[in-house]
Amino acid sequence: MTHYLVELYLSRVAAGDLSAVAGRAREAVEGTELRYLRTIYLPEDEVCFHHFDGESEPALVGSLEAGSVRFERVMRAVVRP
């Protein structure tokens, strides 16, 4: 599996809705070969990352767009235990 981080801006004010933001990301890939893993929020930088795994970056982007999940960019990630 390939890991992806999806980056988006999330202000401290909007961070109160972090559960809803994460829920939309998770729902966007339901029923696909992609898997939502977690959401990470960096309050000092007002940056949020959704972590997914799957085989296709275009499929991830398409699922996020179809689910109206806003994001700045999608990046491949290397994950080690």
Gaussian input, Z-matrix of N, CA and C with variables (Angstrom, degrees):
# hf/3-21g

backbone

0 1
 N
 C     1     B1
 C     2     B2     1     A1
 N     3     B3     2     A2     1     D1
 C     4     B4     3     A3     2     D2
 C     5     B5     4     A4     3     D3
 N     6     B6     5     A5     4     D4
 C     7     B7     6     A6     5     D5
 C     8     B8     7     A7     6     D6
 N     9     B9     8     A8     7     D7
 C    10    B10     9     A9     8     D8
 C    11    B11    10    A10     9     D9
 N    12    B12    11    A11    10    D10
 C    13    B13    12    A12    11    D11
 C    14    B14    13    A13    12    D12
 N    15    B15    14    A14    13    D13
 C    16    B16    15    A15    14    D14
 C    17    B17    16    A16    15    D15
 N    18    B18    17    A17    16    D16
 C    19    B19    18    A18    17    D17
 C    20    B20    19    A19    18    D18
 N    21    B21    20    A20    19    D19
 C    22    B22    21    A21    20    D20
 C    23    B23    22    A22    21    D21
 N    24    B24    23    A23    22    D22
 C    25    B25    24    A24    23    D23
 C    26    B26    25    A25    24    D24
 N    27    B27    26    A26    25    D25
 C    28    B28    27    A27    26    D26
 C    29    B29    28    A28    27    D27
 N    30    B30    29    A29    28    D28
 C    31    B31    30    A30    29    D29
 C    32    B32    31    A31    30    D30
 N    33    B33    32    A32    31    D31
 C    34    B34    33    A33    32    D32
 C    35    B35    34    A34    33    D33
 N    36    B36    35    A35    34    D34
 C    37    B37    36    A36    35    D35
 C    38    B38    37    A37    36    D36
 N    39    B39    38    A38    37    D37
 C    40    B40    39    A39    38    D38
 C    41    B41    40    A40    39    D39
 N    42    B42    41    A41    40    D40
 C    43    B43    42    A42    41    D41
 C    44    B44    43    A43    42    D42
 N    45    B45    44    A44    43    D43
 C    46    B46    45    A45    44    D44
 C    47    B47    46    A46    45    D45
 N    48    B48    47    A47    46    D46
 C    49    B49    48    A48    47    D47
 C    50    B50    49    A49    48    D48
 N    51    B51    50    A50    49    D49
 C    52    B52    51    A51    50    D50
 C    53    B53    52    A52    51    D51
 N    54    B54    53    A53    52    D52
 C    55    B55    54    A54    53    D53
 C    56    B56    55    A55    54    D54
 N    57    B57    56    A56    55    D55
 C    58    B58    57    A57    56    D56
 C    59    B59    58    A58    57    D57
 N    60    B60    59    A59    58    D58
 C    61    B61    60    A60    59    D59
 C    62    B62    61    A61    60    D60
 N    63    B63    62    A62    61    D61
 C    64    B64    63    A63    62    D62
 C    65    B65    64    A64    63    D63
 N    66    B66    65    A65    64    D64
 C    67    B67    66    A66    65    D65
 C    68    B68    67    A67    66    D66
 N    69    B69    68    A68    67    D67
 C    70    B70    69    A69    68    D68
 C    71    B71    70    A70    69    D69
 N    72    B72    71    A71    70    D70
 C    73    B73    72    A72    71    D71
 C    74    B74    73    A73    72    D72
 N    75    B75    74    A74    73    D73
 C    76    B76    75    A75    74    D74
 C    77    B77    76    A76    75    D75
 N    78    B78    77    A77    76    D76
 C    79    B79    78    A78    77    D77
 C    80    B80    79    A79    78    D78
 N    81    B81    80    A80    79    D79
 C    82    B82    81    A81    80    D80
 C    83    B83    82    A82    81    D81
 N    84    B84    83    A83    82    D82
 C    85    B85    84    A84    83    D83
 C    86    B86    85    A85    84    D84
 N    87    B87    86    A86    85    D85
 C    88    B88    87    A87    86    D86
 C    89    B89    88    A88    87    D87
 N    90    B90    89    A89    88    D88
 C    91    B91    90    A90    89    D89
 C    92    B92    91    A91    90    D90
 N    93    B93    92    A92    91    D91
 C    94    B94    93    A93    92    D92
 C    95    B95    94    A94    93    D93
 N    96    B96    95    A95    94    D94
 C    97    B97    96    A96    95    D95
 C    98    B98    97    A97    96    D96
 N    99    B99    98    A98    97    D97
 C   100   B100    99    A99    98    D98
 C   101   B101   100   A100    99    D99
 N   102   B102   101   A101   100   D100
 C   103   B103   102   A102   101   D101
 C   104   B104   103   A103   102   D102
 N   105   B105   104   A104   103   D103
 C   106   B106   105   A105   104   D104
 C   107   B107   106   A106   105   D105
 N   108   B108   107   A107   106   D106
 C   109   B109   108   A108   107   D107
 C   110   B110   109   A109   108   D108
 N   111   B111   110   A110   109   D109
 C   112   B112   111   A111   110   D110
 C   113   B113   112   A112   111   D111
 N   114   B114   113   A113   112   D112
 C   115   B115   114   A114   113   D113
 C   116   B116   115   A115   114   D114
 N   117   B117   116   A116   115   D115
 C   118   B118   117   A117   116   D116
 C   119   B119   118   A118   117   D117
 N   120   B120   119   A119   118   D118
 C   121   B121   120   A120   119   D119
 C   122   B122   121   A121   120   D120
 N   123   B123   122   A122   121   D121
 C   124   B124   123   A123   122   D122
 C   125   B125   124   A124   123   D123
 N   126   B126   125   A125   124   D124
 C   127   B127   126   A126   125   D125
 C   128   B128   127   A127   126   D126
 N   129   B129   128   A128   127   D127
 C   130   B130   129   A129   128   D128
 C   131   B131   130   A130   129   D129
 N   132   B132   131   A131   130   D130
 C   133   B133   132   A132   131   D131
 C   134   B134   133   A133   132   D132
 N   135   B135   134   A134   133   D133
 C   136   B136   135   A135   134   D134
 C   137   B137   136   A136   135   D135
 N   138   B138   137   A137   136   D136
 C   139   B139   138   A138   137   D137
 C   140   B140   139   A139   138   D138
 N   141   B141   140   A140   139   D139
 C   142   B142   141   A141   140   D140
 C   143   B143   142   A142   141   D141
 N   144   B144   143   A143   142   D142
 C   145   B145   144   A144   143   D143
 C   146   B146   145   A145   144   D144
 N   147   B147   146   A146   145   D145
 C   148   B148   147   A147   146   D146
 C   149   B149   148   A148   147   D147
 N   150   B150   149   A149   148   D148
 C   151   B151   150   A150   149   D149
 C   152   B152   151   A151   150   D150
 N   153   B153   152   A152   151   D151
 C   154   B154   153   A153   152   D152
 C   155   B155   154   A154   153   D153
 N   156   B156   155   A155   154   D154
 C   157   B157   156   A156   155   D155
 C   158   B158   157   A157   156   D156
 N   159   B159   158   A158   157   D157
 C   160   B160   159   A159   158   D158
 C   161   B161   160   A160   159   D159
 N   162   B162   161   A161   160   D160
 C   163   B163   162   A162   161   D161
 C   164   B164   163   A163   162   D162
 N   165   B165   164   A164   163   D163
 C   166   B166   165   A165   164   D164
 C   167   B167   166   A166   165   D165
 N   168   B168   167   A167   166   D166
 C   169   B169   168   A168   167   D167
 C   170   B170   169   A169   168   D168
 N   171   B171   170   A170   169   D169
 C   172   B172   171   A171   170   D170
 C   173   B173   172   A172   171   D171
 N   174   B174   173   A173   172   D172
 C   175   B175   174   A174   173   D173
 C   176   B176   175   A175   174   D174
 N   177   B177   176   A176   175   D175
 C   178   B178   177   A177   176   D176
 C   179   B179   178   A178   177   D177
 N   180   B180   179   A179   178   D178
 C   181   B181   180   A180   179   D179
 C   182   B182   181   A181   180   D180
 N   183   B183   182   A182   181   D181
 C   184   B184   183   A183   182   D182
 C   185   B185   184   A184   183   D183
 N   186   B186   185   A185   184   D184
 C   187   B187   186   A186   185   D185
 C   188   B188   187   A187   186   D186
 N   189   B189   188   A188   187   D187
 C   190   B190   189   A189   188   D188
 C   191   B191   190   A190   189   D189
 N   192   B192   191   A191   190   D190
 C   193   B193   192   A192   191   D191
 C   194   B194   193   A193   192   D192
 N   195   B195   194   A194   193   D193
 C   196   B196   195   A195   194   D194
 C   197   B197   196   A196   195   D195
 N   198   B198   197   A197   196   D196
 C   199   B199   198   A198   197   D197
 C   200   B200   199   A199   198   D198
 N   201   B201   200   A200   199   D199
 C   202   B202   201   A201   200   D200
 C   203   B203   202   A202   201   D201
 N   204   B204   203   A203   202   D202
 C   205   B205   204   A204   203   D203
 C   206   B206   205   A205   204   D204
 N   207   B207   206   A206   205   D205
 C   208   B208   207   A207   206   D206
 C   209   B209   208   A208   207   D207
 N   210   B210   209   A209   208   D208
 C   211   B211   210   A210   209   D209
 C   212   B212   211   A211   210   D210
 N   213   B213   212   A212   211   D211
 C   214   B214   213   A213   212   D212
 C   215   B215   214   A214   213   D213
 N   216   B216   215   A215   214   D214
 C   217   B217   216   A216   215   D215
 C   218   B218   217   A217   216   D216
 N   219   B219   218   A218   217   D217
 C   220   B220   219   A219   218   D218
 C   221   B221   220   A220   219   D219
 N   222   B222   221   A221   220   D220
 C   223   B223   222   A222   221   D221
 C   224   B224   223   A223   222   D222
 N   225   B225   224   A224   223   D223
 C   226   B226   225   A225   224   D224
 C   227   B227   226   A226   225   D225
 N   228   B228   227   A227   226   D226
 C   229   B229   228   A228   227   D227
 C   230   B230   229   A229   228   D228
 N   231   B231   230   A230   229   D229
 C   232   B232   231   A231   230   D230
 C   233   B233   232   A232   231   D231
 N   234   B234   233   A233   232   D232
 C   235   B235   234   A234   233   D233
 C   236   B236   235   A235   234   D234
 N   237   B237   236   A236   235   D235
 C   238   B238   237   A237   236   D236
 C   239   B239   238   A238   237   D237
 N   240   B240   239   A239   238   D238
 C   241   B241   240   A240   239   D239
 C   242   B242   241   A241   240   D240

   B1=1.4541
   B2=1.5259
   B3=1.2851
   B4=1.4551
   B5=1.5257
   B6=1.3132
   B7=1.4644
   B8=1.5140
   B9=1.3272
   B10=1.4587
   B11=1.5203
   B12=1.3321
   B13=1.4608
   B14=1.5186
   B15=1.3104
   B16=1.4630
   B17=1.5199
   B18=1.3205
   B19=1.4628
   B20=1.5263
   B21=1.3402
   B22=1.4557
   B23=1.5169
   B24=1.3011
   B25=1.4620
   B26=1.5183
   B27=1.3230
   B28=1.4597
   B29=1.5226
   B30=1.3279
   B31=1.4619
   B32=1.5280
   B33=1.2985
   B34=1.4705
   B35=1.5260
   B36=1.3199
   B37=1.4663
   B38=1.5275
   B39=1.3321
   B40=1.4693
   B41=1.5220
   B42=1.3199
   B43=1.4685
   B44=1.5259
   B45=1.3173
   B46=1.4603
   B47=1.5177
   B48=1.3394
   B49=1.4601
   B50=1.5230
   B51=1.3322
   B52=1.4610
   B53=1.5301
   B54=1.3117
   B55=1.4649
   B56=1.5209
   B57=1.3163
   B58=1.4667
   B59=1.5198
   B60=1.3313
   B61=1.4664
   B62=1.5272
   B63=1.3251
   B64=1.4650
   B65=1.5250
   B66=1.3053
   B67=1.4608
   B68=1.5125
   B69=1.3407
   B70=1.4689
   B71=1.5189
   B72=1.3333
   B73=1.4643
   B74=1.5242
   B75=1.3114
   B76=1.4703
   B77=1.5262
   B78=1.3173
   B79=1.4650
   B80=1.5227
   B81=1.3221
   B82=1.4670
   B83=1.5211
   B84=1.3241
   B85=1.4739
   B86=1.5304
   B87=1.3299
   B88=1.4602
   B89=1.5233
   B90=1.3296
   B91=1.4556
   B92=1.5192
   B93=1.3349
   B94=1.4594
   B95=1.5240
   B96=1.3204
   B97=1.4625
   B98=1.5239
   B99=1.3144
   B100=1.4640
   B101=1.5274
   B102=1.3185
   B103=1.4610
   B104=1.5228
   B105=1.3303
   B106=1.4654
   B107=1.5195
   B108=1.3340
   B109=1.4636
   B110=1.5211
   B111=1.3352
   B112=1.4619
   B113=1.5337
   B114=1.3275
   B115=1.4602
   B116=1.5177
   B117=1.3253
   B118=1.4635
   B119=1.5240
   B120=1.3189
   B121=1.4680
   B122=1.5228
   B123=1.3328
   B124=1.4612
   B125=1.5316
   B126=1.3294
   B127=1.4602
   B128=1.5206
   B129=1.3350
   B130=1.4608
   B131=1.5320
   B132=1.3286
   B133=1.4666
   B134=1.5249
   B135=1.3309
   B136=1.4643
   B137=1.5360
   B138=1.3255
   B139=1.4593
   B140=1.5193
   B141=1.3051
   B142=1.4484
   B143=1.5235
   B144=1.3266
   B145=1.4544
   B146=1.5222
   B147=1.3285
   B148=1.4585
   B149=1.5195
   B150=1.3238
   B151=1.4604
   B152=1.5300
   B153=1.3346
   B154=1.4561
   B155=1.5168
   B156=1.3340
   B157=1.4486
   B158=1.5196
   B159=1.3202
   B160=1.4576
   B161=1.5113
   B162=1.3093
   B163=1.4579
   B164=1.5208
   B165=1.3242
   B166=1.4570
   B167=1.5248
   B168=1.3190
   B169=1.4665
   B170=1.5275
   B171=1.3541
   B172=1.4678
   B173=1.5368
   B174=1.3305
   B175=1.4659
   B176=1.5187
   B177=1.3304
   B178=1.4605
   B179=1.5222
   B180=1.3150
   B181=1.4648
   B182=1.5289
   B183=1.3272
   B184=1.4639
   B185=1.5171
   B186=1.3338
   B187=1.4658
   B188=1.5225
   B189=1.3284
   B190=1.4633
   B191=1.5243
   B192=1.3227
   B193=1.4720
   B194=1.5242
   B195=1.3300
   B196=1.4666
   B197=1.5290
   B198=1.3231
   B199=1.4566
   B200=1.5156
   B201=1.3316
   B202=1.4744
   B203=1.5180
   B204=1.3427
   B205=1.4644
   B206=1.5219
   B207=1.3156
   B208=1.4689
   B209=1.5236
   B210=1.3299
   B211=1.4559
   B212=1.5142
   B213=1.3261
   B214=1.4614
   B215=1.5199
   B216=1.3543
   B217=1.4565
   B218=1.5186
   B219=1.3343
   B220=1.4609
   B221=1.5250
   B222=1.3469
   B223=1.4646
   B224=1.5221
   B225=1.3258
   B226=1.4652
   B227=1.5264
   B228=1.3172
   B229=1.4637
   B230=1.5235
   B231=1.3142
   B232=1.4611
   B233=1.5214
   B234=1.3184
   B235=1.4584
   B236=1.5217
   B237=1.3007
   B238=1.4614
   B239=1.5132
   B240=1.3428
   B241=1.4692
   B242=1.5276
   A1=110.18
   A2=115.32
   A3=121.86
   A4=108.39
   A5=116.24
   A6=121.15
   A7=109.41
   A8=115.63
   A9=122.33
   A10=109.29
   A11=115.48
   A12=121.96
   A13=107.20
   A14=114.54
   A15=121.60
   A16=105.92
   A17=115.99
   A18=121.54
   A19=110.78
   A20=114.88
   A21=119.53
   A22=110.00
   A23=115.60
   A24=122.25
   A25=107.95
   A26=117.00
   A27=121.76
   A28=107.65
   A29=116.03
   A30=120.27
   A31=110.95
   A32=115.37
   A33=119.72
   A34=110.86
   A35=115.87
   A36=120.31
   A37=109.46
   A38=116.85
   A39=121.46
   A40=112.76
   A41=117.78
   A42=121.15
   A43=112.23
   A44=117.38
   A45=120.46
   A46=111.77
   A47=116.72
   A48=122.16
   A49=111.48
   A50=118.02
   A51=121.29
   A52=111.84
   A53=118.30
   A54=120.31
   A55=111.11
   A56=117.20
   A57=120.69
   A58=110.98
   A59=117.09
   A60=121.79
   A61=109.47
   A62=116.94
   A63=121.57
   A64=110.67
   A65=117.31
   A66=121.34
   A67=112.84
   A68=117.08
   A69=120.35
   A70=110.81
   A71=117.15
   A72=120.47
   A73=110.22
   A74=116.81
   A75=121.28
   A76=110.49
   A77=117.13
   A78=121.74
   A79=112.41
   A80=117.19
   A81=120.74
   A82=112.64
   A83=117.70
   A84=119.74
   A85=113.11
   A86=117.53
   A87=119.51
   A88=109.75
   A89=116.27
   A90=121.03
   A91=114.00
   A92=118.09
   A93=122.45
   A94=109.06
   A95=116.61
   A96=120.39
   A97=111.87
   A98=117.04
   A99=122.50
   A100=109.69
   A101=115.24
   A102=119.84
   A103=110.00
   A104=115.52
   A105=122.29
   A106=107.62
   A107=117.59
   A108=121.42
   A109=113.29
   A110=117.10
   A111=119.57
   A112=109.53
   A113=114.42
   A114=122.17
   A115=107.49
   A116=115.45
   A117=122.78
   A118=107.49
   A119=116.63
   A120=120.87
   A121=109.39
   A122=116.26
   A123=122.99
   A124=108.11
   A125=117.70
   A126=119.85
   A127=114.52
   A128=118.49
   A129=119.28
   A130=111.87
   A131=116.21
   A132=120.72
   A133=112.76
   A134=117.15
   A135=122.80
   A136=110.58
   A137=114.93
   A138=122.26
   A139=108.33
   A140=115.12
   A141=121.99
   A142=108.28
   A143=116.35
   A144=122.31
   A145=109.01
   A146=115.83
   A147=121.05
   A148=105.73
   A149=116.57
   A150=122.34
   A151=108.30
   A152=115.76
   A153=123.00
   A154=109.25
   A155=116.13
   A156=119.18
   A157=108.86
   A158=114.28
   A159=121.52
   A160=109.12
   A161=116.32
   A162=120.20
   A163=113.67
   A164=118.54
   A165=119.44
   A166=112.68
   A167=116.27
   A168=120.11
   A169=111.62
   A170=118.95
   A171=118.04
   A172=112.95
   A173=117.45
   A174=119.77
   A175=110.82
   A176=117.14
   A177=121.07
   A178=110.42
   A179=117.00
   A180=120.54
   A181=110.36
   A182=116.97
   A183=120.68
   A184=112.26
   A185=117.38
   A186=120.93
   A187=111.52
   A188=116.69
   A189=120.10
   A190=110.96
   A191=116.09
   A192=119.51
   A193=111.17
   A194=117.53
   A195=120.99
   A196=111.07
   A197=116.67
   A198=121.64
   A199=113.93
   A200=116.89
   A201=122.78
   A202=112.78
   A203=115.71
   A204=121.16
   A205=107.19
   A206=116.50
   A207=119.05
   A208=109.18
   A209=115.21
   A210=120.33
   A211=109.55
   A212=115.49
   A213=121.56
   A214=111.35
   A215=115.97
   A216=119.72
   A217=110.74
   A218=113.95
   A219=122.42
   A220=106.94
   A221=115.48
   A222=119.95
   A223=109.17
   A224=116.15
   A225=119.92
   A226=108.01
   A227=115.76
   A228=120.40
   A229=109.79
   A230=115.04
   A231=121.91
   A232=106.42
   A233=116.46
   A234=121.69
   A235=108.54
   A236=115.45
   A237=121.87
   A238=109.19
   A239=117.47
   A240=119.54
   A241=111.67
   D1=144.92
   D2=173.93
   D3=-98.18
   D4=137.56
   D5=177.78
   D6=-96.88
   D7=144.71
   D8=178.76
   D9=-132.43
   D10=142.04
   D11=168.52
   D12=-111.05
   D13=130.25
   D14=177.65
   D15=-107.37
   D16=118.22
   D17=-175.02
   D18=-98.95
   D19=138.62
   D20=173.86
   D21=-148.72
   D22=154.48
   D23=174.76
   D24=-80.14
   D25=133.09
   D26=175.65
   D27=-141.32
   D28=108.95
   D29=-177.49
   D30=-65.18
   D31=161.05
   D32=178.40
   D33=-62.18
   D34=-33.17
   D35=178.78
   D36=-64.95
   D37=-44.96
   D38=-178.82
   D39=-75.83
   D40=-13.98
   D41=-177.60
   D42=-61.67
   D43=-20.27
   D44=175.37
   D45=-62.11
   D46=-20.33
   D47=178.57
   D48=-99.16
   D49=22.13
   D50=-176.24
   D51=-57.46
   D52=-38.57
   D53=178.39
   D54=-62.82
   D55=-40.45
   D56=178.74
   D57=-68.72
   D58=-39.59
   D59=178.12
   D60=-61.84
   D61=-45.46
   D62=178.70
   D63=-65.44
   D64=-39.69
   D65=178.87
   D66=-61.33
   D67=-40.93
   D68=178.07
   D69=-64.39
   D70=-39.08
   D71=178.35
   D72=-64.69
   D73=-44.00
   D74=179.56
   D75=-63.23
   D76=-45.68
   D77=-179.57
   D78=-64.02
   D79=-31.30
   D80=-176.97
   D81=-63.68
   D82=-26.60
   D83=-177.79
   D84=-107.40
   D85=3.00
   D86=177.32
   D87=-60.70
   D88=137.09
   D89=179.43
   D90=81.56
   D91=8.10
   D92=178.34
   D93=-115.81
   D94=177.49
   D95=176.56
   D96=-80.29
   D97=-2.57
   D98=179.60
   D99=-85.59
   D100=153.40
   D101=179.95
   D102=-131.47
   D103=125.17
   D104=172.94
   D105=-76.08
   D106=132.47
   D107=-179.38
   D108=-109.54
   D109=-47.85
   D110=-177.01
   D111=-170.19
   D112=167.46
   D113=172.12
   D114=-123.28
   D115=136.45
   D116=179.78
   D117=-122.38
   D118=130.19
   D119=179.93
   D120=-119.92
   D121=131.74
   D122=177.09
   D123=-109.75
   D124=94.33
   D125=-172.83
   D126=-62.14
   D127=-35.29
   D128=-179.27
   D129=-64.93
   D130=-31.52
   D131=-179.74
   D132=-98.96
   D133=-6.70
   D134=-176.34
   D135=53.49
   D136=44.35
   D137=-179.86
   D138=-122.70
   D139=140.10
   D140=179.20
   D141=-125.75
   D142=142.78
   D143=177.00
   D144=-126.76
   D145=131.57
   D146=169.09
   D147=-101.03
   D148=135.19
   D149=-178.80
   D150=-108.48
   D151=123.85
   D152=179.83
   D153=-127.52
   D154=160.97
   D155=164.31
   D156=-132.38
   D157=154.44
   D158=-177.67
   D159=170.27
   D160=-173.64
   D161=-176.76
   D162=-106.75
   D163=-9.47
   D164=-171.33
   D165=-136.05
   D166=113.47
   D167=175.15
   D168=-64.39
   D169=-43.25
   D170=176.94
   D171=-59.22
   D172=-36.49
   D173=177.61
   D174=-65.64
   D175=-39.28
   D176=177.76
   D177=-63.75
   D178=-49.07
   D179=179.28
   D180=-59.25
   D181=-44.68
   D182=179.42
   D183=-61.64
   D184=-41.81
   D185=178.94
   D186=-65.50
   D187=-41.57
   D188=178.84
   D189=-64.59
   D190=-44.31
   D191=179.30
   D192=-64.87
   D193=-42.88
   D194=179.07
   D195=-63.89
   D196=-32.31
   D197=178.89
   D198=-87.43
   D199=6.85
   D200=-179.10
   D201=56.09
   D202=36.40
   D203=175.66
   D204=-89.06
   D205=119.63
   D206=-178.94
   D207=-81.41
   D208=146.25
   D209=178.73
   D210=-160.69
   D211=158.10
   D212=178.94
   D213=-91.55
   D214=-44.87
   D215=-179.38
   D216=-160.64
   D217=161.90
   D218=176.33
   D219=-118.03
   D220=131.22
   D221=-177.66
   D222=-129.63
   D223=140.94
   D224=170.72
   D225=-71.15
   D226=145.85
   D227=-178.41
   D228=-130.56
   D229=149.62
   D230=173.16
   D231=-104.38
   D232=124.41
   D233=-177.24
   D234=-119.93
   D235=128.41
   D236=177.22
   D237=-125.54
   D238=139.29
   D239=179.96
   D240=-68.02

